[in-house]
Every structure is written in C-alpha cells, then in structure tokens.
Amino acid sequence: MGWSEWRNIHFGPGTFRAVAPPAAAGEGNVLRVIAQADNGPYSGDLYQSEYLGNDYWTPHFNMGQPHAVNIYGSPTLVSWNEDRRDLFVVAGAALLHRWSDGPSGWSGWENLGGGPGGPVLGSSPVVCSRGPGLLDVFAISGTDFSVLHKRFQNGWSGWESLGGHFSKLCKPAAISWGGGHLDVFAVGDDYGIHHKWTGGGGWSGWESLGGVTEYGLSATSWGSGRIDLFHRGQNRAVYHAWFDGGWSGWENLGGVTDYGIASGSRGPGRLDVLHVGTDRAIYHSEF
C-alpha cells in the first residue's frame, strides 16, 4: 500500500496552534487525536477526535483547557487498552494529567508538580506505556537541559535525570514496544537525534542516530522489536526512519510544517502521522 497523500482532516475549529503539534495514540483499530485550537499565544481549547480508517473521523469533542492556567507547548497522549487514555500537558509551569476510562468521560486535572518546589520543565512532555497501569513521562529540564523521567506504577515516582544536554525547544519522543523496553529520543545541541534505552534494567548511554532537526520528534511502535521515528527536516518536510533489527535510513514523506510531528499505530503494519500545516490546519498521512 505505502504512504497515502497528506489530507486535511477538517477537524474541530479548523485552525490549531502551529507550535503545538497534536497528540496521537493508537489502540486496536482506532487512532485518538487531541489538538489545541489557535486562540492566542498560549490559549486555546483542546479538541478530541478519533480516526477509524477509510478517511472517517468521528465528530470532534471540545475538552476545554485547564482552569486559569495557560498550556505551554503541546499535549501528549497514550492509551494502554481500548478504553483507557492518559493526557498530559505543561500548564502554569506544572505537569498536569487527566484520564478517561471510556464511557465515564474524563477525570479532572491532576497536578504532578514542576516549577516552584520542583524541577523546571523546559519542553512539552511525552508519555508512553509499558503495559496496563504503567506510565513513563519524559521532558527536557529547563535548568540543566537533561532529559527528565517520571513513572507511574501503583503511584507516581519523583523525577530522575537521564543526563545529556538537549534543546529545550524540542519535545522528546518515547516508546515502549513491550517486554519492559523503553526507548527515548531527544534533539541535541548539534540538532542531531540522540537515543537512549533500557530493557528493564539500567539505562544505556546516549547514541547519535544522525538526522538534522530543529523541532520535536515523534515515535510509535506497531509490535515487538519495531520502532518508527519521525521528525521535521530543515526543508520543513516530515522524515521517517524505523528500527526492525537495525536502523533504516531516513525517508522523506513530504508535507510542509513549521513545527513538530505526531504519530501512532492502529496495529501491525499500520502507521498514522499528523502535523499542523502552514495554514494551521491538521494534515494526516497513513501507511
């Protein structure tokens, strides 16, 4: 089949914050997407829709935004089963979290700290799940520019530093393909893409994967041992590389965006990629 053409999904209010790429999470045959409307520099309600395939998007739902605080950067979303969704944003200098268990709707916002009395978060967060009831959140520190990590397993841990020195303007990416594996990616001072991983024990060192990008990354997995990684190139196009026993080279998927990428998978051999175009609309391509 290969990659489809880029399509405007005509979602929500129609225009979105260019500096805040949407959040996406695939589970089963559904891709869930949340994006922030373009109502001002740090203002705009969050809108949710679901992609069911064959160019069909469900009617959008306005989720509002955290009360009395502005969202910084872009949201991040993960789904660990067909009903569960966990959403994170940085707002008011803190990491905020809300979740949905399906028909019961969304919880209120939970404040997980950051800012005064905690680490200063310099980037948007990214979240992945190693399995039911497990969450791993990553962000760039706003003080020493290392990658920070926080996990949920029967309660939230504190923040740990994974080292490195990265661009706080660039949202990291993270994915788990099963078996306790975690892979995290970040953009270095050299604008190259760097990678660190764990198989459930200690963390590896940082390795360079090449590539040149000035903005954030996105990663997804369709099954064990598989990683698909995306970034916005210097020519404003979307680039893709994958790991399946070894890393491929980078392929140019086209598109035109000034900022980051979102991605997800609806099952083995299926990929979905989204970006905010220069006209502030959301564009989608699938594999």
Sequence and secondary structure as in RCSB ss.txt:
>XXXX:A:sequence
MGWSEWRNIHFGPGTFRAVAPPAAAGEGNVLRVIAQADNGPYSGDLYQSEYLGNDYWTPHFNMGQPHAVNIYGSP
TLVSWNEDRRDLFVVAGAALLHRWSDGPSGWSGWENLGGGPGGPVLGSSPVVCSRGPGLLDVFAISGTDFSVLHK
RFQNGWSGWESLGGHFSKLCKPAAISWGGGHLDVFAVGDDYGIHHKWTGGGGWSGWESLGGVTEYGLSATSWGSG
RIDLFHRGQNRAVYHAWFDGGWSGWENLGGVTDYGIASGSRGPGRLDVLHVGTDRAIYHSEF
>XXXX:A:secstr
      EE   TTS B TTS  EEEEETTEEEEEEEB SBTTB  EEEEEEEETTEE   EEEE  TTS EEEEE
EEE SSSS EEEEEEETTEEEEEEE STT B   EE   STTS  B S  EEEEEETTEEEEEEEBSSS  EEEE
EESSSB   EE    B TTS  EEEEEETTEEEEEEEBTTS EEEEEESSSSB   EEEE   SS EEEE SSTT
EEEEEEE TTS EEEEEEESSB   EE    EEEEEEEEEEETTEEEEEEEETTS EEEEE 
